[in-house]
Amino acid sequence: MRTAVIADIHANLEALESVLAGISELGADEIVCLGDIVGYNANPNECVDIVRDRKIVSILGNHDICASGLDEPCSFNPTAERAVLWTRGVLSRENRSFLMHLPRELAIRDFYLFHGSIHDTNRYIMSKGDARENFRRLERLPGVCRIGFFGHTHVRMVLCNEQGSLSCSYPEEVLLQGVEQCLINPGSVGQPRDGDPRAAFLIYDSMERKITFHHVAYDIQKCRDKILQAGLPSHLAERLERGE
Ligand code: ZN
């Protein structure tokens, strides 16, 4: 089984289309999304439509929660708050309802999907301490999930637990043989923050027990222009080119 894992689309239609073209070139049996379909960029309805129509299995991100009205963006910075309230105003009723009914977390075969941290959508995994806590939570889940896929930081990251010793890296490829547990972030489709402005995703091949990371270029200029035309904060347009 080949699973494409995408995260943090953030209403960036150009990036999402490029990623889906990249995935179909590489070949995948299914696509899963780690939340934050909307927020920040200017095409929330178009991106939700694609996720629905393509039957991409998705969970809720913190921006989806606030844009759909499930919660208020109390902990958001002013730019993110402005963008999420703009998104709430333009989302169609159908798309708002679609977002509201997404699960917060999801177990699929041997892997687990969550947005920020296990049982806490808003918390980031940044350090080995954060990872240790999430490895413990992964272990306590029913079933046999040894891999946790997460988003939220918009930074590609691999955390492995091998006999209690933790390692953190940013490789192009991960071989899972011998790895007890791992937590993996594919990077962001629509607002990468790891210095590479290209849209990011990964492919998990369960037969080969291998994960490969990929980046694809997209029309940043077009996305930028739409952000400015929509009256969203200009900082959101500028950061896309720098990948930060
Ligand atoms: Zn996000």
Boltz pocket constraint, residues with backbone or C-beta under 6 A from the ligand:
constraints:
  - pocket:
      binder: B
      contacts: [[A, 8], [A, 10], [A, 35], [A, 36], [A, 61], [A, 63], [A, 152], [A, 153], [A, 154]]
      max_distance: 6.0
